[in-house]
């Protein structure tokens, strides 16, 4: 039995840092299994955070330079992780950091050059998991649902609350997934106005009240009317959401409270729309799962028919890094790792580019 020893790297739209998960992944009796052996989160410096956040406005030359320097930085972080824990590694699977996502234009870009990462770390790298799906006419996102199906299929719904909220579930034996809408991206944008990285446990939001006009404007965003497959990026947040927040004159507590009600309204709406039984389970992961006020509000809006399941902390924080490790394994095995039922591509694919160190 071949056991793959692989590091998954993930940087999400919430810009809270880089997640590294060293995983053992193997296939037993036709089923993939995993063990997360070591993990690490690296917070971005304020300079790195601002560079990534503002990368959408860079010239082509500066964007390519960032692609290379960020790839080198990823390699440095991976090498340090390997040396700290004396890890035996077959591959590094890296998502990179999404700076541009315009699938309607056939365009997506994740900084973090796989070749620079491989050269710096001294290990084989699998990265660029989205481009092939775009070339096949898909959205290039979401990618995590393949892991939801393989590792977490005992749950009716899998919800990830990163910068964006996205969901996946089965319909007639096909995996369906899409970005629902906002999550930590709007919450962190608001807290940074008062020099806080995030609202711990939703404590500030809990003290607030709903701003009715802001809630109405958020709930009426055109994106929510679109059919799936669909996905959003930072561009949409800047153009459609930031003006609503900036034009709402209110205290931080009310802005956060209103945003959480909006986030939970939209999630509950989608789960109720797609529930196929009287009782269902919802697995929640990502940073938003640690926001107790958000989870309480979500459970309240879902009602007693949906059980919100918060897993152990290692799964909450490192599920996406784990799944990119899995996607790397599936790429090496030349098995499907991107689902056309999720992205809208012409066909399923085994995506990702392999880079050898020099």
C-alpha positions in Angstrom: 0.0 0.0 0.0 1.5 3.3 -1.2 1.4 6.0 1.5 1.9 9.5 0.1 3.7 11.9 2.4 2.7 15.3 1.2 2.4 18.9 2.4 -0.7 20.9 1.5 -0.3 24.7 1.3 -3.3 27.0 1.4 -3.7 30.8 1.5 -7.3 32.0 1.4 -9.2 35.1 0.5 -9.5 36.1 4.2 -5.7 36.9 4.1 -5.1 35.6 7.6 -1.9 33.7 6.5 -0.5 30.5 5.1 -1.7 27.1 6.3 0.7 24.1 6.0 -0.5 20.6 6.7 1.8 17.5 6.5 -0.4 14.6 5.6 -0.2 10.9 5.0 -2.7 9.9 2.4 -3.3 6.3 1.2 -5.9 4.3 -0.7 -7.4 1.2 1.1 -10.0 -1.0 -0.5 -10.8 1.7 -3.1 -11.3 4.4 -0.5 -8.9 7.3 0.3 -7.9 7.8 3.9 -5.8 10.5 5.6 -3.8 11.3 8.7 -2.8 14.9 9.4 0.6 14.5 11.1 1.9 18.1 11.6 0.4 21.6 11.0 1.6 25.2 11.0 0.0 28.6 10.4 2.1 31.5 9.3 0.6 34.9 9.8 1.3 37.5 7.1 3.2 40.6 8.0 1.3 43.8 7.5 3.5 44.4 4.4 2.8 41.0 2.9 -0.9 41.3 3.7 -1.2 44.7 2.0 0.8 43.5 -1.0 -1.5 40.5 -1.6 -4.6 42.5 -0.9 -3.6 45.2 -3.4 -2.1 42.8 -6.0 -5.2 43.2 -8.2 -4.0 46.7 -9.1 -0.4 45.8 -10.0 1.1 46.2 -13.5 1.9 43.0 -15.4 5.6 43.3 -14.5 5.0 43.8 -10.8 2.4 41.0 -10.7 4.9 38.5 -12.3 7.6 39.6 -9.9 5.2 39.0 -6.9 4.4 35.6 -8.4 8.0 34.7 -8.3 8.9 36.3 -4.9 5.8 34.8 -3.2 6.7 31.4 -4.7 10.2 31.7 -3.1 8.6 32.8 0.2 6.3 29.7 0.1 9.4 27.6 -0.5 11.2 29.1 2.5 8.1 28.4 4.7 7.8 24.9 3.5 11.5 24.2 4.0 11.5 25.6 7.5 8.4 23.4 8.3 10.2 20.3 7.0 13.3 21.0 8.9 11.5 21.9 12.2 9.7 18.5 12.2 12.3 16.5 10.3 9.6 15.5 7.7 10.0 12.9 5.0 8.2 14.5 2.0 7.2 13.2 -1.4 5.5 16.3 -2.7 4.3 19.8 -1.8 0.9 20.7 -3.2 0.3 24.4 -3.3 -2.9 26.4 -4.0 -1.0 29.7 -4.1 -2.9 32.9 -3.4 -5.7 34.1 -5.7 -5.1 37.7 -6.8 -7.4 37.7 -9.9 -10.6 35.6 -10.5 -12.8 36.5 -13.5 -14.1 33.2 -14.8 -16.6 34.9 -17.1 -13.5 36.2 -18.9 -11.7 32.8 -18.7 -9.2 34.3 -16.3 -7.9 33.2 -12.9 -4.5 33.7 -11.3 -2.8 32.4 -8.2 0.5 33.9 -7.3 3.2 31.6 -6.0 5.4 30.2 -8.8 5.6 26.5 -8.5 9.2 26.4 -9.9 10.4 29.0 -7.4 8.7 27.0 -4.6 10.3 23.8 -5.8 13.8 25.3 -6.2 13.7 26.9 -2.8 12.3 24.0 -0.9 14.2 21.3 -2.8 11.1 19.2 -3.2 8.7 18.3 -6.1 5.8 20.7 -6.2 2.2 20.4 -7.7 0.5 23.7 -8.2 -1.7 25.7 -10.6 -4.8 23.6 -10.0 -7.3 26.0 -11.6 -6.0 26.9 -15.1 -6.9 23.6 -16.7 -10.5 23.8 -15.6 -10.8 27.3 -17.0 -9.4 26.0 -20.3 -12.2 23.4 -20.3 -14.8 26.2 -19.9 -15.2 25.9 -16.2 -15.1 28.4 -13.3 -11.8 27.0 -11.9 -13.6 27.0 -8.6 -14.6 25.8 -6.1 -11.9 23.0 -5.9 -12.4 21.7 -2.3 -15.6 19.7 -3.1 -13.6 16.7 -4.4 -12.2 16.4 -0.8 -15.7 16.9 0.7 -16.9 13.9 -1.4 -13.9 11.7 -0.7 -13.2 12.5 3.0 -16.4 14.0 4.5 -19.3 12.4 2.6 -21.1 11.4 5.8 -22.4 14.9 6.0 -25.3 16.2 3.9 -23.7 19.6 3.4 -20.1 20.8 3.7 -19.8 24.5 4.4 -16.5 26.4 4.4 -16.4 29.9 6.0 -13.2 31.5 4.8 -13.1 34.9 3.2 -16.0 33.6 1.1 -18.7 31.1 2.1 -18.9 28.1 -0.2 -21.0 24.9 0.1 -21.0 21.5 -1.4 -23.5 18.6 -1.4 -24.7 15.7 -3.6 -27.7 15.8 -5.9 -28.5 12.5 -7.6 -25.0 11.2 -7.1 -23.4 14.4 -8.5 -21.4 16.8 -6.4 -22.7 20.3 -6.6 -20.8 23.3 -5.1 -20.6 27.0 -5.4 -19.7 30.2 -3.6 -22.7 31.3 -1.6 -21.4 34.7 -0.9 -19.7 36.6 1.9 -18.0 35.4 5.1 -14.8 36.6 6.8 -13.9 38.9 4.0 -16.5 41.5 5.0 -16.0 40.9 8.7 -12.2 41.4 8.5 -12.6 44.4 6.3 -14.8 46.1 9.0 -12.5 45.2 11.9 -9.4 46.5 10.1 -11.1 49.9 10.2 -10.4 49.9 13.9 -7.0 48.2 13.6 -8.2 44.7 14.6 -7.3 41.7 12.5 -10.6 40.0 13.3 -13.5 40.0 15.8 -12.6 37.2 18.2 -15.6 34.9 18.9 -17.8 37.5 17.3 -17.8 39.4 20.6 -18.1 42.9 19.0 -20.8 41.7 16.6 -22.8 40.2 19.5 -23.1 43.7 21.1 -24.5 45.2 17.9 -27.9 45.6 16.3 -29.1 45.1 12.7 -28.8 48.1 10.4 -31.9 47.5 8.3 -30.8 49.5 5.2 -27.4 47.9 5.1 -28.9 44.4 5.5 -31.4 45.1 2.7 -28.6 46.3 0.3 -26.4 43.3 1.0 -29.2 40.8 0.6 -30.2 42.4 -2.7 -26.8 42.0 -4.4 -27.2 40.7 -7.9 -24.8 37.8 -7.4 -27.3 36.0 -5.3 -29.7 35.7 -8.2 -27.3 33.9 -10.4 -27.6 30.1 -11.0 -24.7 27.9 -10.2 -22.0 27.0 -11.2 -20.8 30.3 -9.9 -17.9 31.8 -7.9 -16.6 35.1 -6.7 -13.3 36.8 -6.1 -11.9 39.9 -4.5 -12.9 42.0 -7.6 -16.6 41.5 -6.8 -16.0 42.3 -3.1 -14.3 45.6 -4.1 -16.9 46.7 -6.7 -20.2 45.5 -5.1 -19.7 45.1 -1.3 -17.1 47.7 -0.2 -19.3 50.7 -1.3 -22.2 49.4 0.8 -20.0 49.1 3.9 -18.3 52.5 3.4 -21.6 54.3 2.7 -23.2 52.9 5.9 -22.6 55.4 8.7 -22.8 53.3 11.9 -20.8 51.9 14.8 -18.5 48.9 14.2 -20.6 46.6 16.4 -23.7 47.3 14.2 -21.8 46.8 10.9 -20.4 43.4 12.1 -23.8 42.3 13.6 -25.6 43.2 10.3 -22.9 41.4 8.2 -23.3 38.2 10.2 -27.1 38.2 9.8 -26.5 38.7 6.1 -24.0 35.9 5.9 -26.3 33.5 7.8 -29.4 34.5 5.9 -27.8 33.5 2.6 -26.4 30.3 3.9 -29.7 29.2 5.5 -31.6 30.1 2.3 -29.4 27.8 0.3 -29.5 24.9 2.7 -33.3 25.0 3.0 -33.6 25.2 -0.8 -31.5 22.1 -1.3 -32.4 19.9 1.7 -33.8 16.6 0.6 -34.9 15.2 4.0 -36.5 16.4 7.3 -33.2 16.2 9.1 -29.7 17.1 7.7 -26.2 17.6 9.0 -24.0 20.5 8.1 -20.2 20.3 8.6 -18.7 23.8 9.1 -15.0 24.5 8.7 -12.8 27.5 8.0 -12.1 30.5 10.3 -15.7 31.4 10.5 -16.4 28.2 12.4 -14.5 29.7 15.3 -16.8 32.7 15.4 -19.3 31.6 18.1 -21.8 34.4 17.4 -21.9 33.5 13.7 -22.5 29.8 14.4 -25.2 30.6 17.0 -26.9 32.9 14.5 -26.6 30.3 11.7 -28.1 27.5 13.9 -31.0 29.9 14.9 -31.8 30.7 11.2 -31.6 27.0 10.1 -33.8 25.7 12.9 -33.9 22.3 14.5 -34.0 20.3 11.2 -30.4 21.0 10.5 -27.6 20.0 12.8 -24.6 22.3 12.6 -21.5 20.2 13.2 -18.2 21.9 14.3 -15.4 19.3 14.0 -12.1 19.2 15.9 -10.0 22.3 15.5 -7.4 20.7 13.3 -10.1 20.0 10.7 -11.6 23.5 11.1 -8.3 25.2 10.4 -6.5 22.8 8.0 -9.2 21.1 6.0 -8.4 23.1 2.9 -4.7 22.5 3.2 -5.5 18.8 3.6 -7.7 18.7 0.5 -5.0 20.4 -1.6 -2.6 17.7 -0.4 -5.3 15.2 -1.6 -5.6 17.0 -4.9 -1.8 16.7 -5.4 -2.0 12.9 -4.7 -4.9 12.5 -7.2 -2.9 14.4 -9.8 0.1 12.1 -9.3 -2.3 9.1 -9.6 -3.8 10.8 -12.7 -7.3 10.5 -11.1 -10.0 13.2 -11.3 -9.4 16.0 -8.8 -11.7 18.8 -10.3 -15.4 18.0 -10.8 -17.2 19.4 -13.9 -20.5 19.2 -12.0 -19.1 21.8 -9.6 -17.2 24.1 -12.0 -19.3 23.8 -15.2 -16.4 22.6 -17.3 -16.8 20.3 -20.3 -15.5 17.4 -18.4 -13.9 16.3 -15.1 -10.1 16.7 -15.1 -6.9 15.8 -13.3 -5.4 19.2 -12.8 -2.2 20.6 -11.5 1.3 21.2 -12.9 4.3 19.3 -11.5 7.5 21.2 -10.9 10.9 19.5 -10.2 13.5 21.3 -8.1 16.7 22.5 -9.8 
